[in-house]
Amino acid sequence: MEKIKIIFAGTPEISTPLLHSLAEDERFDVCLVITQQDKPAGRKMELTAPPAKKTAMELSLDIFQPENINSPDSAEIIKSKECDIMLVIAYGQIFKEEVLNAPKKGCLNVHASLLPKYRGASPIQCAIGNRENKTGISLMEMSAKMDAGDVYSQFEIQIEDDDNAITLESKLAHLSAHRIPDALYSVLKEGAKPTPQDESKATYCHKIIKSDGLIDWNEEVEKIEARIRSLVGWPGTYTFFNGKNLKIIEARLKLDEIEESPGTVFMYKNDVAIAGKNGVILPSHVQIEGKKIQSINDFINGNPDFINSKLG
């Protein structure tokens, strides 16, 4: 059986299970892995390879790390591989027409939402932040307009009440690894046909920036708790205590009629609570600027004035 030649383009952790799956599948030949350039990371700002590059090295695959995927040199390198298709998942740059047309049969994208819902850069965070009960992955044609191409396959999963951006990303990554190889084979060898997206149902999500993590204690506690789960990791959700940035790492909510004004810290039925618009947020782990993550009890032991303070 002649193998399907693939160029794989991806960068973060969510892309690595699918890369593993394709590289180990006898139906496919991953002839090149395209990923973003190494970047400084950590306190020492050491040059660090992206997860997809590390995985490609483990699998002994050829690697290409262009500064600009749309440069003439990049397009020529892609063409020189004479691949059947380029499969993209969370690569991190928008492709122009010359790159989209460089593989024999164009480019397909794996997007972490049930399109046309949540096109754009932060579908996982938006699904959690908007308290959706399900999400999934879509295998779609790539086009000049972001995430607007025709869809070949979709696979959905439930979003659990305790899911956060990290756990949900991991679930979607493994869903991709399990389902996309068969769906890709169906497109290239069995003539699967795509379905156009319904533009009237399209929604968009922006690239997350640090200021998105600032908590507004005047919001409903359902929104605050969902934001805490959706932005865990980076940028995290934060408020201010005694002039210092205080991250809320993990928390529960309780709907209740309370007298305390939003942002007030007080004891609520033996729990440390922060007042919101229609109830309380019960933090279990926090991180004050310059310190490590602590349980709320350890934090209170070192900062007894936290109780009865006003955050924000």
Secondary structure, 3 states (H helix, E strand, C coil): CCCEEEEEEECCHHHHHHHHHHHCCCCEEEEEEECCCCEEECCCCEEECCHHHHHHHHCCCCEECCCCCCCHHHHHHHHHCCCCEEEEECCCCCCCHHHHCCCCCCEEEEECCCCCCCEECCHHHHHHHCCCCEEEEEEEECCCCCCCCCEEEEEEEECCCCCCHHHHHHHHHHHHHHHHHHHHHHHHHCCCCCECCCHHHCCEECCCCHHHHECCCCCCHHHHHHHHHHCCCCCCEEEEECCEEEEEEEEEEEECCCCCCCCEEEEECCEEEEECCCEEEEEEEEEECCCCCEEHHHHHHHCHHHCCCECC
